[in-house]
Amino acid sequence: MNKPVSVTSLESSDRLGSHAPDIDALLGRISEGASDRERERVLPFAEIDLIRKARLGALRLPLEVGGAGLSIRALFEIVIRLGEADANVAHILRNHFSVVERLVRRPKDEQHRQWQKAVADGAIIGLAATELDTPKVGNVTPNTTLTADGDDYLLNGTKYYSTGTLYSDYVLVRTADTTATNAAALIPVTREGIELIDDWDGLGQRLTATGTTHFRNVRVKRQEVVFDAPDTGYGIPYSNTFAQLFLTAINAGIARAVLRDATALVRTRKRTFYYAPSEVPSDDPLLQQTVGQIASGAFAAETVVLAAAEALDAATDAFDADDANAVDAAHKAALLSAKAKIVADEFAIRSGSLLFDVGGASATKKATNFDRHWRNARTLASHNPNTFKTRSIGQYEISGTPLPAKGFF
């Protein structure tokens, strides 16, 4: 049986608990070859297996069930570092941690406890929520259906943006029954009738398998279905804030990766510009200034993400304690997460561009693959457009209008 993970600090692997995964070593192995994998389109199955064996996906589970008992803030410190090591791998895990947060961390019945044990043993969970049909604005009822079949259900439908599911052991499927009541079905990806297709062709995050999933008469046990309710899963107000902030944390990690590559590039650079103010690139005040801008942006991005994560911790604690002010705390967390996105996205995208000011034209060669930082940050930022965020933030600041409790918030 696996021993519980006991992570007490994330600054260094020496300060992790005696049974904890060696975070530094794990991230180091994931970082190795990350650029080559993305350039050559080598899917990171091996890296996800490392994560599975280290049971990194159990970081938010309580100690007594084999998890690490981490706070959201402590988890997001690791997510940022994972985004720095490999933004694709970090993104693959986004849906896993979101499902754990919604349904697995605090089990409500025996089925939930089985899911919790699977995660504690290393299982990874994917997601199939989004459809490419064009619904009416505000309509969140999926076209993917649950039809009663004896004591169980048959699941039918097609999803897109199924990020991480290709690498996962389970998938959470957003669906609705014949009364149009929304629900989530959590089932093994190996169940008959499930087809996973890696057809994501975006300019960035190329290895996340954010593609199509078909469900054709997939048998779903009744206990594997969780219907939305005000106190359960997707029915909880601002239940999507965690997932939104997770994306922002990856962009903060990308900003750190840009800083890492920029400093290494200046230190090792031999040639310089014709009109450079210094013969030695590392002594060039203009290059120093550019690296300083990148470093400041990385610091700002990480800082705002962790501040929002602390607010999310407070909201989660309030819901766990059935606090009457829990929804207000959740709104504050959503507001800070929205603000954090505006800041972190801008710095990550800008830093990805500034990297070429450090390296010049040679930095654009395919061999360097430096363009992946800008491409990945731009792709992540596009998941929930900043225009929606800034408009809602402005509405709140001007007139006190609450942010939407669903969707991008």
Salt bridges, closest charged atoms under 4 A:
ASP24 OD1 - ARG81 NH2 2.49
ASP36 OD1 - ARG39 NH2 2.60
GLU38 OE1 - ARG375 NH2 2.80
GLU40 OE2 - ARG39 NE 3.35
GLU47 OE2 - ARG37 NH1 3.20
ASP49 OD1 - ARG52 NH1 2.52
GLU77 OE2 - ARG73 NH1 2.75
GLU84 OE1 - ARG256 NE 2.87
ASP86 OD2 - ARG37 NH2 2.70
GLU101 OE2 - ARG60 NH2 2.52
GLU101 OE2 - ARG105 NE 3.42
ASP109 OD1 - HIS112 ND1 2.71
GLU110 OE1 - ARG113 NE 3.39
ASP121 OD2 - LYS117 NZ 2.74
GLU131 OE2 - LYS159 NZ 2.97
ASP149 OD2 - ARG219 NH2 2.64
ASP169 OD2 - ARG52 NE 3.06
GLU195 OE1 - ARG216 NH1 2.73
ASP198 OD2 - ARG41 NH2 3.02
GLU224 OE1 - ARG191 NH1 2.69
ASP228 OD2 - ARG174 NH2 2.82
ASP261 OD1 - ARG260 NE 3.02
ASP261 OD2 - ARG372 NH2 3.94
ASP261 OD2 - HIS373 NE2 2.71
GLU302 OE1 - ARG256 NH1 3.15
GLU310 OE2 - ARG73 NE 2.69
ASP320 OD2 - ARG105 NH1 3.21
ASP320 OD1 - ARG106 NH1 3.20
ASP345 OD2 - LYS341 NZ 2.55
ASP371 OD2 - ARG375 NE 2.63
GLU397 OE2 - LYS339 NZ 2.99
